[in-house]
Amino acid sequence: MTVILGISAFYHDSAAALVVDGEIIAAAQEERFTRIKHDHRFPKNAVNFCLKEIGITADKIDAVVFYDKPLLKFERLLETYLAFAPYGLKSFMKALPLWVKQKLFLPREIDKGLDDIYNGQIYFTNHHESHAASAFFPSPFEEAAIITLDGVGEWTTTSWGVGDGSKIELKQDVRFPHSLGLLYSAFTYYTGFRVNSGEYKIMGLAPYGEPKYVDLILDHIMDLKEDGSFWLDQTYFNYCSGLTMTSKKFHKLFSGEPRKPETKITQREMDLAASVQKVTEIVMLKIANYVHKKTGIDNLCLAGGVALNCVGNGKILQNGPFKNIWIQPAAGDAGGALGAALFAWHHIYEKPRKTQTPDAQKGSYLGPQFKNEEIKTYLNSVSAKHHKYEEDILCKKIAELLAEGKIIGIFQGRAEFGPRALGGRSIIGDPRNTEMQKTMNLKIKFRESFRPFAPSCLEECCSDFFELDAPSPYMLLVAPVKKERRKPMTEEQEKLFGIEKLKVERSDVPSITHVDYSARVQTVTEKTSPLYYRIINAFREKTGCGAVVNTSFNIRGEPIVHSPEDAYKCFMFTDMDVLVLENIICIKEEQPELAGADEYKNKFKLD
């Protein structure tokens, strides 16, 4: 038995992943355990969870693999500072202590994180090799083109290559400071959202606006070539030499200062979001077309933080040359831990690879699971009233509650690895309910009202709802809602702009239909998600609707729930109606009061 531990840490979304004899056994982000969003520290808790899954201690690990090369990253930091000196001194001095304390001494930090009992080899992969490995090796393809897109690794920001059997080879890249991810983050900052966590808000906000600034971006900021390579004019940015993302020249180009966080979102921010989203889609499609032309391969694998842009992914599927696309569900830095471990197995240990159907990612249900006994122990400790059901009755009961308009927290099976809730740690509702989006956003998630919700749909029912002829098990593809399900708009409704568009009921499944008639689709199969499938199927049998609203089980500002305690508190301190913990159901009105509600809610405020 060969045990390989992959680690990502000290930058963004620390995680650990365990691969045993080439099989993905476990993977988790540190934030779930510590309850610190995007926790970047050494993933001590995630490592312990992974090792516990196979009952070993760190001294039994055969190899530890870190997901990038910190010395190359430090080289970039130094060269960037020297290139912009004396500007950038504040940024450099802010970054330097962490490098001196931790990042330049990673073997020491890894040994310490593994309780100083690991005596094996520590390997370091290139950042984009880790992304590429995470995309290709779990995919169902024997051969595939690979595209990785993110903010920046060591130097690379975008790369493409080929995966063939048990080997990957990256062939071409775009290098820092020219970065599609950093361009998107610059607009995230400029529109008043937090960099490295608010980018998905820009994607959700984009359909409310008009892409009126696209030409301005392409004429002044980005020099985009036909092959998808690009150059960014750094005089518009501040991320190389400052502590912000955009410069005064950027602000002048777009006629104003950045929106202050927590202030009102205006049509201008919506138009900016629409514009950078459109540019991102143009770049992604150009790269995809070029890579297909160069490789002649019809399969594509995607990873890197930009690969979480499910609208761009959907455009590649709908308008691009590739027949099949597979996207790593933990496409950001967390997934690098998994890619690093798989890279070591196939490249360092030179072991063969056998593809699996539908893939080797196991639905991305790779995190912790809690037993009924553990759940009952917690519920009894807070005097929670609960009911236990056999599975068939449980599914029918949940379907009945959904049909009554109840909002239900689902905490079942292993937790998902990656940012998407896929039925393991989800909040679900009836997509036909016209108030569901508003209620979930403002009373459950405590977040902006414009944010869309995704559907979980039985795979065999997908074509009933969406113009999508490919599986989307990881909620990473956006597709149009079918025309026959859409509701025609009146002349008055057609004139609405911005957030006013929310007032229009756009289809017979309004809570999962975004203002541009799109939806971020998760297709569910019984093979990969047996219990979640049966819940949705029971809802279909009762109502004729084979889809539910699905959003992650958390409120704004906190990670997805990890423990029964996290789940119960989120249930009790929001307007959620029902909580399902494995085969146990808690009904809100039956529960005793739980102290701490005001403190819990006051921690989170709308932007």
C-alpha positions, 0 to 999 in steps of 0.5 A: 500500500502506497500512501501519498498525502497532498497539501496546499497551504499558506496562500488561500484555501488550505487543504489536504488530500489522500491518495492510496495506490492511486485511489482518491480516499479523502480530501477536505479544506481546513476552513471546514474544521476551523470555521475560518473562511478560506483558512490559509494555515497548515491544514492540520485538521484536514490532514488528521481527518484524511489519515483517520480515514485509513487508520494510520498516523503520519509516520506511515505516509510514503510521500508528502507532496506540496502543491507548488514551489515556494522558492519560485514564488518568492523569486517572483515576489522579489523580481516584481518588487525590484521591477517596480521599486521603490514603489511596492515597498509597503506591499513587499514589507507586508508579505515578507514576514510570512515568507521568512516565518513559514513559506521559505521553510516549508519542509520544517512547517510540514514536519511540524504539522505532521507532529515531527513523526514523518521521515519520508520524502517531501516533493514540490510540484509546479502550481499549474502542474497540480491544477492540471493533474487535478483536472486530468487524472480524475477525469474519465478521459484516456486522452484530453486537452488541459487548460488551467486558469487562475490568478497566479501560481509561481509565475504562470497564470494560464497554461494549456497542455495534454493528458495522455494515459498516466502522463500530463505535459504542459506546453504553453503558458501566460505569465505574471503579471498578465492574468485573467484571474487577476483582471477579474479580481481587479473588477471584484475589488473595484465594484466593492467586493472582497478579492479571492472570495467575491468573484462569484458575486460578480458572475451573479451580478453580471446578468443585471447589467449591460457589457458596455465597457467591453471595448474599453477593456479590450482597447485600453487594458488588455491586448488579446490575441487570436490564440487567447494569449493576452497582455495587460497594461500594468499602469491600470493596476496596482497589484504588483506594487500596492496593497490594492488591485486598481490604479488611479488610471483605472479609476479615471478610465471607468469614471469613478473611485471603487465602490465602498464595501457595504454601500448600495450597488448601482447600475454602474457596478452591474455594467462593470460586472457584465463587462468583465464577465463578457471579456472573460468568456471571450478569452476562455473561448479563444483559448479553447478554440486554439487548444483544440486546433493545436491538439485535435483532441475532443476532450477538455479538462479544466482547473484553476480558480477561473474554471469555477466560472461556470458561465464561461464553462457553459460557453465553451461547452455550447460554442466551443469545439470540444465534445466533452468537458470535465472540470475539477470540482475543487478547481481552486487552490484546495484542489491543488492538494489533490492534484499534487498527490495524483501527480506524484503517483503517476509521474514520480512513482510512474504508476499506470492509470485506469479511467473510471466512469463517470469519473474517479472523483467519487462525486467529490464526496470526499470529506467527513461523515458523522454517524447517527450516534454522534448526531443524537449525542449532540441533539440530546445535549441541547434537548433538541426534539428529533424524529428518526425515519427509515430511508424510504419514509424519510425521502417521502417526508422530505418531499412532502415538506418541500411541496409545502414550501418548507426550506430544508437543511440537508446534512447527509453522507460525506461532505463535499470537497470544493466550494459547491454543495452537492446534496451532502451539505445543502439547503434545498427548496421547491423551485416552483415557489416564487418567493424561494429565492428572496427568502433564502437570500435574505432570511437564510443566507443573509446575503445580497438579494441579487444572488441566484440559486442553482438547481439540483436536477435528476440527470434523466430530467435535465432535458425537461428543464435546460438546454444542456446535453451533457452531465453536470455533476459538480454544478460547474456549467451554466445552461439556458432554461428551456424556452417552453418553460419560460414566461413571456415578458410584458412590454413594461417588464422588458424595460426594467433595468438592473435589480428591478429585473428580479421582480419578474417571474421568468419561468415555471421554476422561477427560483432557479431561473436567473434574470438572463434565463440561465441556471447553474445546473447540477445533474444528480444520479443514483450511482453517485448520490444515492440518497440525494437522488431518492429525495429529489425523485420522491419530490418528482413523484409527488409534484412532477418536478424533478428538480430542487433549489440547492444552495450551500449549507451556511450563511454569508461569511462562514464556511459550509457547515462541518459538524452536527452542531454547525448545522443545528445552529445554522438551522436554529438561527435562521428562518430554515424550517427543517433540518435533516441529519442523516435519517433524523428530522428536526422541525423548527417549531418543535425545538426549544430556544437556543442561546446565541441567535443575535450574536450569530446573526449580527456577525454577518451583514449584507454588502 
